[in-house]
Amino acid sequence: MLNKTNVYAVSGGFLRALGMGVVLAFACAEPDAERGVEARAGGIPDGASCEGACGGYSDDGCWCDELCDYYGDCCSDKVAVCDGGDSDDSSGDSDSGDTTGGDTTGGDTTGGDTTGGDTTGGDTTGDSDVPDNSYCAPVDSWNNGWSAFEEEVLDLVNIERAQGANCGGTNYGPVGSVGADPALRCSARKHSKDMVVRSFFGHTNPDGENPFDRMQLAGYSYWTAGENIAAGQTTPAQVVQGWMNSPGHCKNIMNGSFTDLGVGYYPGGSYGHYWTQNFGLPQ
């Protein structure tokens, strides 16, 4: 079974520094003019490529993310490398947690089966653990086993945060724990379920909603927020280890600015198991 992971991070009001981008990591909520000025100051080097850098900053000195067209700092081959064809470069190792292609929406998963996606019998939570609003209503009654998986992911994340980690060669010291947030749980569940039901894998759904749209629809207002997603891993331990093995995902998990976490697990679809983490610092 192939396993896929992806990461999307935002720092509302904080600027992303050139040279600090990582593959599949995004760290700017709104366009800001400074990046474009910095990126163009020295020009984009000849032969700069997006190979291995889709979704983030290329060490060649240009960008390969969703905002580079806005800033005018895309690598020359960004469209060919990142926007065309299949960008899935996952190793198939459930422990690797690493893909090098940043555009994983539309076509990375096939088939539309949603087996395992329905709650059956009485094995659902009795009390709602998401906000009481129309957006969250489809995920307010959740299978107890799925909820247990979500809680275990949160516990494992806090273990990692408490002990510190090395994310792609950068050491992160211990940081405070994150607490479960009902609105982020809602947005995470909605996205995991949506990826199964509509057979896609990515941060932006077929309606064009990104992670931050979903968080706000769920009722979460944030100063900074981020998202990790994965598919194919069968246990909480496996998916967290996969995220920790991938620099971008690891940095989200070890981000000391985040105080809240919502986890969404949903079975079914092409990869059998879909996972979403939504992190945030509330306003």
WORA-V618736 format. One record per residue. N is the residue number from 1. RES is the residue in one letter. PSI is psi in degrees with one decimal (NA if undefined). Layout:
N;RES;PSI
N;RES;PSI
//
This chain:
1;M;125.1
2;L;149.7
3;N;140.0
4;K;145.5
5;T;157.0
6;N;161.8
7;V;144.4
8;Y;120.9
9;A;147.1
10;V;144.5
11;S;90.3
12;G;119.8
13;G;-9.9
14;F;141.9
15;L;143.2
16;R;130.1
17;A;134.9
18;L;142.0
19;G;-10.4
20;M;-1.3
21;G;149.8
22;V;158.7
23;V;128.9
24;L;20.8
25;A;133.0
26;F;135.4
27;A;45.9
28;C;117.8
29;A;-46.2
30;E;149.2
31;P;136.3
32;D;141.0
33;A;-24.3
34;E;-37.6
35;R;-45.7
36;G;-40.9
37;V;-45.6
38;E;-42.4
39;A;-35.6
40;R;-9.0
41;A;-43.0
42;G;3.6
43;G;166.0
44;I;123.7
45;P;146.9
46;D;138.3
47;G;3.5
48;A;135.9
49;S;154.5
50;C;3.3
51;E;120.6
52;G;9.1
53;A;12.9
54;C;132.4
55;G;-3.3
56;G;-149.3
57;Y;131.8
58;S;137.1
59;D;-12.2
60;D;-10.4
61;G;27.3
62;C;177.2
63;W;155.0
64;C;32.6
65;D;-172.3
66;E;-14.1
67;L;-2.5
68;C;-30.0
69;D;-39.5
70;Y;-44.4
71;Y;-15.7
72;G;28.5
73;D;29.2
74;C;146.1
75;C;151.7
76;S;-26.4
77;D;18.9
78;K;-45.2
79;V;-45.2
80;A;-40.0
81;V;-42.6
82;C;-30.1
83;D;-7.4
84;G;143.3
85;G;-167.7
86;D;120.2
87;S;11.2
88;D;116.8
89;D;39.1
90;S;147.0
91;S;-16.9
92;G;-6.0
93;D;118.8
94;S;-15.3
95;D;-9.5
96;S;-42.2
97;G;29.5
98;D;125.2
99;T;148.7
100;T;-4.3
101;G;134.7
102;G;-21.0
103;D;92.4
104;T;13.6
105;T;150.9
106;G;88.9
107;G;-4.5
108;D;-18.9
109;T;151.0
110;T;160.5
111;G;158.3
112;G;21.3
113;D;144.4
114;T;35.8
115;T;138.7
116;G;1.7
117;G;1.7
118;D;141.3
119;T;142.6
120;T;154.2
121;G;-142.3
122;G;16.7
123;D;51.4
124;T;157.1
125;T;139.6
126;G;-39.8
127;D;139.7
128;S;136.8
129;D;22.7
130;V;163.8
131;P;150.2
132;D;78.8
133;N;168.2
134;S;-32.0
135;Y;-39.3
136;C;-10.0
137;A;-38.7
138;P;-13.7
139;V;21.9
140;D;-10.5
141;S;111.5
142;W;142.9
143;N;135.0
144;N;-37.2
145;G;-39.2
146;W;-42.3
147;S;-39.2
148;A;-39.8
149;F;-44.5
150;E;-42.9
151;E;-36.6
152;E;-37.7
153;V;-45.2
154;L;-43.7
155;D;-43.0
156;L;-37.1
157;V;-43.1
158;N;-29.1
159;I;-45.0
160;E;-43.4
161;R;-35.5
162;A;-27.8
163;Q;-9.5
164;G;166.0
165;A;162.3
166;N;115.8
167;C;100.4
168;G;34.8
169;G;-7.0
170;T;125.5
171;N;133.4
172;Y;123.8
173;G;172.3
174;P;141.3
175;V;166.9
176;G;160.3
177;S;159.3
178;V;147.3
179;G;154.4
180;A;131.9
181;D;127.0
182;P;-40.7
183;A;-40.4
184;L;-33.3
185;R;-41.9
186;C;-50.9
187;S;-34.7
188;A;-44.5
189;R;-44.2
190;K;-41.1
191;H;-43.0
192;S;-44.7
193;K;-41.4
194;D;-39.4
195;M;-33.9
196;V;-51.5
197;V;-39.9
198;R;9.5
199;S;62.0
200;F;167.8
201;F;112.7
202;G;174.4
203;H;-25.7
204;T;124.4
205;N;173.0
206;P;-18.6
207;D;-0.9
208;G;6.1
209;E;128.7
210;N;178.1
211;P;-36.4
212;F;-31.3
213;D;-46.5
214;R;-40.1
215;M;-42.9
216;Q;-37.5
217;L;-31.7
218;A;-12.9
219;G;18.4
220;Y;120.7
221;S;132.0
222;Y;158.6
223;W;-38.1
224;T;148.0
225;A;162.2
226;G;165.6
227;E;137.0
228;N;140.2
229;I;158.1
230;A;161.5
231;A;141.6
232;G;-26.0
233;Q;137.2
234;T;-14.8
235;T;158.3
236;P;-41.5
237;A;-40.3
238;Q;-42.9
239;V;-39.2
240;V;-40.3
241;Q;-40.9
242;G;-43.4
243;W;-41.1
244;M;-26.1
245;N;-8.1
246;S;122.2
247;P;-46.4
248;G;-44.3
249;H;-42.4
250;C;-42.1
251;K;-35.9
252;N;-46.1
253;I;-35.8
254;M;7.8
255;N;111.1
256;G;-12.8
257;S;-27.4
258;F;133.1
259;T;-16.3
260;D;150.6
261;L;137.7
262;G;133.5
263;V;137.2
264;G;122.9
265;Y;137.1
266;Y;127.3
267;P;157.2
268;G;-167.1
269;G;-172.0
270;S;-30.4
271;Y;-3.9
272;G;-31.9
273;H;127.1
274;Y;136.7
275;W;140.0
276;T;135.0
277;Q;128.2
278;N;119.1
279;F;154.4
280;G;160.7
281;L;111.5
282;P;153.4
283;Q;NA
//
